[in-house]
Amino acid sequence: MSGAQGTYSGSSGYIVSDELRNSVNIAIALQKPLLIKGEPGTGKTMLAQSIAESLQMRLIIWNIKSTTKAQDGLYVYDTVQRLYDSQFGDQDVSDIKRYIKMGKLGEAFLSPSPVVLLIDEIDKADLEFPNDLLWELDQMSFYIPETRETIKARHRPIVIITSNAEKELPDAFLRRCIFHYINFPSPETMEKIVAVHHPNLEKKLLEQAMEAFYMLRSLPNIQKRPSTSELIDWLQALVVGGIAPHRIKKELPFLGVLLKKNEDLDMILQQLSGRTQTRNAIGRYR
């Protein structure tokens, strides 16, 4: 098994801080998984895409759900298909290997060239899920009892693990990872991120939208703060809707692009209505 090669320096579509870039390269050098935490919309998933693009590697994504088990990422033994073939087909069912299908981790291990493996939103699974992966991530191998063979990584993948911090991860798992928390972008960094997606945005419109965006995020009673991706979508909506910059902070048009909770929408609409307009008039922009 060979180690992953290359130094990550960022990519054209992803603004990376010096601290995050250093964390990525330390994880690559030490051959350890990189655990990325941060609130939704801070670019955790896009980091893996950026690393793959920068190092010219294939990206394999393992999306974790509440029902996901560690075994799903290794391999699946398709007993149903084997039974079907034994009853109705003319296949040689004695060859069990035909019915072994690799999961995302197995796929990464067997790749003929190094890959980036993203284990996305690991905190969605049950508490035992991270511990169940400790051996495989440490040893870069796993055993298939049905075929009595050991699958070893041909090349050590760059493993990126994301978490929205919905639940605590086990200490034994954390000890084996390099950790980095992505803070929400400052206004200065956010302008750089926006410029990647909207390079020709009118300056005044951007200024007014940014002020409104960070004002909404700062409200103490808001339940779901708008994220970077929602700001980018909102800016697109403002441009497509032909909204003049002076209207943005006053009216907060297309508010439903930014806020996704009824309670948040109602709170802001009530505030707007009390200042300048009736609730019905504001409803045109939701």
Secondary structure per residue as TSV (DSSP state, phi and psi in degrees):
chain	resnum	aa	ss	phi	psi
A	1	M	-	360.0	129.7
A	2	S	B	-101.2	154.7
A	3	G	-	-85.2	160.7
A	4	A	-	-69.6	140.8
A	5	Q	-	-112.9	156.9
A	6	G	-	110.8	159.3
A	7	T	-	-121.9	129.1
A	8	Y	-	-80.9	129.2
A	9	S	-	-126.8	13.2
A	10	G	-	94.4	175.9
A	11	S	B	-143.0	167.0
A	12	S	T	-64.1	-29.1
A	13	G	T	-100.0	10.0
A	14	Y	B	-141.2	122.0
A	15	I	-	-86.9	117.7
A	16	V	-	-118.1	137.4
A	17	S	-	-77.5	161.8
A	18	D	H	-60.7	-39.8
A	19	E	H	-64.7	-42.6
A	20	L	H	-69.2	-42.0
A	21	R	H	-60.1	-40.8
A	22	N	H	-64.9	-39.8
A	23	S	H	-62.8	-41.2
A	24	V	H	-60.8	-47.5
A	25	N	H	-71.1	-31.1
A	26	I	H	-66.1	-43.7
A	27	A	H	-61.4	-40.4
A	28	I	H	-64.4	-45.1
A	29	A	H	-65.9	-39.5
A	30	L	H	-87.0	-4.1
A	31	Q	T	55.7	49.2
A	32	K	-	-123.8	153.3
A	33	P	-	-63.5	146.6
A	34	L	E	-104.6	116.2
A	35	L	E	-94.3	120.1
A	36	I	E	-111.5	122.6
A	37	K	E	-116.2	160.5
A	38	G	-	158.3	159.6
A	39	E	S	-67.6	157.3
A	40	P	T	-55.2	141.0
A	41	G	T	90.3	9.4
A	42	T	S	-96.6	7.0
A	43	G	S	92.0	23.6
A	44	K	H	-66.3	-48.5
A	45	T	H	-66.8	-39.9
A	46	M	H	-65.6	-22.8
A	47	L	H	-60.4	-46.3
A	48	A	H	-60.5	-40.4
A	49	Q	H	-63.0	-39.7
A	50	S	H	-66.6	-41.1
A	51	I	H	-62.7	-45.8
A	52	A	H	-60.6	-41.8
A	53	E	H	-66.4	-44.8
A	54	S	H	-63.6	-41.5
A	55	L	H	-94.5	3.1
A	56	Q	T	55.5	51.4
A	57	M	-	-118.7	157.6
A	58	R	E	-75.5	142.3
A	59	L	E	-103.7	126.0
A	60	I	E	-111.9	125.1
A	61	I	E	-111.6	124.7
A	62	W	E	-109.3	100.8
A	63	N	E	-82.1	121.2
A	64	I	-	-92.5	135.6
A	65	K	-	-119.7	173.6
A	66	S	T	-63.6	-25.1
A	67	T	T	-96.2	-0.9
A	68	T	-	-69.2	135.5
A	69	K	-	-113.1	154.7
A	70	A	H	-58.4	-36.4
A	71	Q	H	-57.6	-32.7
A	72	D	H	-59.0	-32.0
A	73	G	H	-81.2	-17.2
A	74	L	H	-87.1	-69.1
A	75	Y	E	-162.9	163.9
A	76	V	E	-128.2	132.8
A	77	Y	E	-97.6	112.0
A	78	D	-	-84.9	81.1
A	79	T	H	-70.0	-30.5
A	80	V	H	-64.5	-45.5
A	81	Q	H	-65.6	-36.8
A	82	R	H	-65.7	-41.1
A	83	L	H	-64.2	-41.8
A	84	Y	H	-61.2	-45.4
A	85	D	H	-64.7	-35.0
A	86	S	H	-68.8	-27.6
A	87	Q	H	-94.8	-35.6
A	88	F	H	-123.9	-9.8
A	89	G	-	-108.8	179.4
A	90	D	-	-115.9	25.8
A	91	Q	S	-82.1	156.4
A	92	D	-	-84.4	95.6
A	93	V	T	-76.5	-6.0
A	94	S	T	-72.7	-19.4
A	95	D	-	-86.7	91.6
A	96	I	G	-65.7	-27.3
A	97	K	G	-57.9	-28.1
A	98	R	G	-63.1	-23.1
A	99	Y	G	-107.6	10.4
A	100	I	E	-97.7	120.1
A	101	K	E	-116.6	126.7
A	102	M	E	-70.9	140.6
A	103	G	-	-83.8	-171.2
A	104	K	H	-66.7	-37.5
A	105	L	H	-68.5	-43.5
A	106	G	H	-61.8	-38.7
A	107	E	H	-62.6	-41.7
A	108	A	H	-65.5	-39.2
A	109	F	H	-65.1	-37.9
A	110	L	H	-90.8	-0.6
A	111	S	-	-60.6	135.3
A	112	P	S	-69.6	-13.9
A	113	S	S	-135.0	159.4
A	114	P	-	-60.0	144.4
A	115	V	E	-131.3	165.6
A	116	V	E	-101.5	124.4
A	117	L	E	-107.7	118.0
A	118	L	E	-101.2	117.7
A	119	I	E	-99.8	99.5
A	120	D	E	-94.7	125.3
A	121	E	-	61.8	59.6
A	122	I	G	-64.3	-24.3
A	123	D	G	-75.2	-3.9
A	124	K	G	-75.2	-26.4
A	125	A	S	-79.1	175.5
A	126	D	-	-72.0	171.2
A	127	L	T	-64.6	-26.6
A	128	E	H	-81.8	-14.5
A	129	F	H	-56.6	-51.5
A	130	P	H	-60.1	-41.6
A	131	N	H	-64.4	-32.7
A	132	D	H	-68.3	-14.5
A	133	L	T	-99.5	-3.5
A	134	L	H	-57.6	-49.1
A	135	W	H	-62.6	-47.3
A	136	E	H	-63.7	-41.1
A	137	L	H	-73.3	-29.6
A	138	D	H	-73.1	-51.3
A	139	Q	H	-90.4	-13.5
A	140	M	S	55.1	44.3
A	141	S	E	-161.0	161.3
A	142	F	E	-154.5	158.1
A	143	Y	E	-105.7	137.8
A	144	I	E	-109.2	101.8
A	145	P	T	-64.7	-30.4
A	146	E	T	-62.8	-32.9
A	147	T	T	-112.0	-2.8
A	148	R	T	56.6	42.8
A	149	E	E	-129.5	153.4
A	150	T	E	-106.8	127.3
A	151	I	E	-94.1	117.3
A	152	K	E	-113.0	144.4
A	153	A	-	-65.9	126.6
A	154	R	S	-69.8	-37.0
A	155	H	B	-137.7	136.1
A	156	R	-	-68.3	118.5
A	157	P	-	-72.8	155.4
A	158	I	E	-82.4	115.1
A	159	V	E	-101.7	119.2
A	160	I	E	-112.5	125.9
A	161	I	E	-119.3	127.3
A	162	T	E	-110.3	151.6
A	163	S	E	-146.6	137.5
A	164	N	-	-92.3	10.9
A	165	A	S	61.5	32.3
A	166	E	S	-72.8	-27.1
A	167	K	S	-149.0	156.9
A	168	E	-	-71.9	143.5
A	169	L	-	-95.9	151.9
A	170	P	-	-61.8	145.8
A	171	D	H	-60.3	-39.5
A	172	A	H	-61.9	-34.8
A	173	F	H	-72.3	-44.3
A	174	L	H	-61.0	-36.2
A	175	R	T	-62.8	-23.9
A	176	R	T	-93.4	1.7
A	177	C	S	-114.9	152.7
A	178	I	E	-86.3	134.8
A	179	F	E	-114.0	139.8
A	180	H	E	-146.2	133.3
A	181	Y	E	-104.0	123.7
A	182	I	-	-88.2	109.6
A	183	N	-	-70.4	153.9
A	184	F	-	-64.7	138.6
A	185	P	-	-59.8	140.2
A	186	S	-	-69.5	164.0
A	187	P	H	-55.4	-37.3
A	188	E	H	-65.2	-45.4
A	189	T	H	-67.5	-37.0
A	190	M	H	-62.9	-37.2
A	191	E	H	-61.3	-37.8
A	192	K	H	-67.3	-39.6
A	193	I	H	-64.5	-45.3
A	194	V	H	-61.2	-39.1
A	195	A	H	-61.6	-29.1
A	196	V	H	-65.9	-37.4
A	197	H	H	-93.7	-30.5
A	198	H	-	-132.4	74.1
A	199	P	T	-67.1	-22.3
A	200	N	T	-111.1	27.2
A	201	L	-	-71.2	138.8
A	202	E	-	-62.5	133.4
A	203	K	H	-59.9	-45.6
A	204	K	H	-65.0	-40.0
A	205	L	H	-62.3	-44.3
A	206	L	H	-61.3	-44.4
A	207	E	H	-60.9	-47.0
A	208	Q	H	-66.6	-41.0
A	209	A	H	-65.9	-41.0
A	210	M	H	-64.0	-42.6
A	211	E	H	-61.2	-44.8
A	212	A	H	-65.1	-41.0
A	213	F	H	-61.4	-51.1
A	214	Y	H	-71.8	-26.2
A	215	M	H	-64.2	-44.9
A	216	L	H	-62.7	-41.6
A	217	R	H	-64.8	-26.3
A	218	S	H	-85.2	-9.0
A	219	L	-	-63.9	131.5
A	220	P	T	-69.4	-26.4
A	221	N	T	-100.2	6.1
A	222	I	-	-73.3	137.1
A	223	Q	S	-87.7	-38.6
A	224	K	S	-131.2	106.2
A	225	R	-	-68.6	139.8
A	226	P	-	-63.4	144.4
A	227	S	-	-103.9	178.5
A	228	T	H	-59.8	-46.1
A	229	S	H	-62.4	-34.4
A	230	E	H	-72.8	-33.1
A	231	L	H	-64.1	-44.1
A	232	I	H	-61.4	-42.0
A	233	D	H	-65.5	-39.5
A	234	W	H	-64.7	-42.6
A	235	L	H	-60.1	-40.8
A	236	Q	H	-62.4	-41.6
A	237	A	H	-64.2	-39.0
A	238	L	H	-63.9	-40.2
A	239	V	H	-68.3	-49.1
A	240	V	H	-62.5	-37.1
A	241	G	T	-79.0	-4.6
A	242	G	T	63.7	35.6
A	243	I	-	-78.1	126.7
A	244	A	-	-70.8	142.6
A	245	P	H	-54.2	-37.1
A	246	H	H	-68.8	-14.8
A	247	R	H	-86.9	-16.0
A	248	I	H	-64.1	-57.5
A	249	K	H	-69.6	-30.5
A	250	K	H	-72.5	-39.9
A	251	E	H	-112.3	-20.5
A	252	L	-	47.5	61.6
A	253	P	T	-65.2	154.3
A	254	F	T	54.1	44.0
A	255	L	H	-62.1	-28.7
A	256	G	H	-66.7	-12.9
A	257	V	H	-74.9	-31.6
A	258	L	H	-89.3	-44.2
A	259	L	-	-107.3	133.3
A	260	K	-	-118.7	8.5
A	261	K	-	-115.3	133.8
A	262	N	H	-56.9	-39.2
A	263	E	H	-62.8	-39.4
A	264	D	H	-68.7	-43.4
A	265	L	H	-61.4	-44.9
A	266	D	H	-63.2	-41.4
A	267	M	H	-61.6	-46.7
A	268	I	H	-69.8	-41.6
A	269	L	H	-62.9	-36.7
A	270	Q	H	-65.6	-39.5
A	271	Q	H	-65.6	-43.4
A	272	L	H	-64.3	-42.3
A	273	S	H	-62.9	-37.6
A	274	G	H	-70.6	-23.0
A	275	R	H	-88.0	-50.0
A	276	T	T	-135.1	-28.1
A	277	Q	S	-139.1	168.5
A	278	T	-	-81.3	160.0
A	279	R	H	-61.7	-36.2
A	280	N	H	-64.0	-37.9
A	281	A	H	-66.2	-40.4
A	282	I	H	-65.2	-32.1
A	283	G	G	-59.1	-19.5
A	284	R	G	-63.4	-23.1
A	285	Y	G	-102.0	3.8
A	286	R	-	-76.0	360.0
